[in-house]
Amino acid sequence: MVAQKKDYYPDKALLVWSPAKDIPDNKLDDYIDLAKNRYGYNVEQALGMLFWHKHDLQKAVLDLQNFTPFPDEWSREDRVLFSKHISFMENHFIESVICYQISRLQVL
């Protein structure tokens, strides 16, 4: 894959989309629908792919199948795992604070 020049702005954000004047709205809508419904992209991901290909719809469409987009929402399993880890970390943090406080009391 050829590296493309990064366009940075004063706030150091990376530009991932800019509208193309030569793409009709109906073609852009069709592209987004294809990206969303067939390949699981969200709108931002689809537009990012199009921008990466310098607004070349054909290249962007061909490249949609080459990437697996991250989902917008967490799966049930991801939420359960996250909750378990947060609970563990909270307990570990609380234990650490208590041990620290006890050790400070012993020094005094």
C-alpha positions in Angstrom: 0.0 0.0 0.0 1.4 3.4 -0.9 1.7 5.9 1.9 -0.2 9.1 1.3 0.7 12.6 2.4 -0.9 13.5 5.7 -2.8 16.8 5.8 -2.4 18.4 9.2 -4.1 21.5 10.4 -3.0 23.9 13.1 -4.8 21.9 15.9 -2.8 18.8 14.7 -5.9 16.9 13.8 -5.7 14.5 10.9 -8.1 15.3 8.1 -10.1 12.1 7.2 -12.8 13.6 5.0 -13.4 16.5 2.8 -16.3 16.7 0.3 -15.6 16.1 -3.3 -17.2 18.5 -5.8 -17.2 15.9 -8.6 -19.1 13.1 -6.9 -22.9 13.5 -7.2 -24.9 13.1 -4.0 -26.8 10.1 -5.3 -23.5 8.2 -6.1 -22.1 9.1 -2.7 -25.3 7.9 -1.0 -25.1 4.6 -3.0 -21.4 4.1 -1.9 -22.2 4.7 1.7 -25.2 2.3 1.6 -23.0 -0.4 0.0 -20.3 0.2 2.6 -22.7 0.1 5.5 -25.0 -2.7 4.4 -22.6 -5.1 2.7 -19.4 -4.6 4.6 -20.5 -3.2 8.0 -18.8 0.2 7.8 -20.3 3.2 9.5 -20.6 6.5 7.6 -17.3 7.9 9.0 -15.4 4.8 8.1 -16.8 4.7 4.6 -16.0 8.4 4.0 -12.5 7.8 5.4 -12.0 5.0 2.9 -13.2 7.3 0.0 -10.9 10.1 1.2 -7.9 7.6 1.4 -8.5 6.9 -2.3 -8.6 10.6 -3.1 -12.4 10.5 -3.9 -12.1 7.7 -6.4 -15.3 5.8 -6.0 -14.2 2.7 -7.9 -11.0 2.3 -5.9 -12.8 2.8 -2.6 -15.5 0.3 -3.5 -12.9 -2.3 -4.4 -11.0 -1.7 -1.2 -14.0 -2.0 1.1 -13.7 -5.8 1.2 -10.0 -5.6 2.3 -10.7 -4.2 5.8 -12.8 -5.3 8.7 -14.3 -2.2 10.3 -14.5 -1.9 14.1 -18.1 -2.0 15.3 -19.8 1.1 16.5 -21.2 -0.7 19.5 -19.8 -3.3 21.9 -21.1 -6.8 21.8 -22.7 -8.3 24.9 -19.6 -10.3 25.5 -17.4 -7.2 25.3 -19.6 -5.3 27.8 -19.5 -8.3 30.2 -15.7 -8.6 30.0 -15.2 -4.9 30.4 -17.5 -4.8 33.5 -15.5 -7.7 35.0 -12.2 -6.0 34.5 -13.4 -2.7 35.9 -14.7 -4.5 38.9 -11.4 -6.3 39.4 -9.4 -3.1 39.0 -11.7 -1.2 41.4 -11.2 -3.9 44.0 -7.5 -4.1 43.4 -7.2 -0.3 43.6 -9.2 -0.1 46.9 -7.0 -2.9 48.4 -3.9 -1.0 47.3 -5.1 2.3 48.9 -6.1 0.5 52.2 -2.7 -1.2 52.3 -0.9 2.0 51.7 -2.9 3.8 54.4 -2.2 1.0 56.9 1.5 1.1 56.1 1.5 4.9 56.6 -0.2 4.5 60.0 2.4 1.9 61.1 5.2 4.4 60.2 3.6 7.1 62.3 
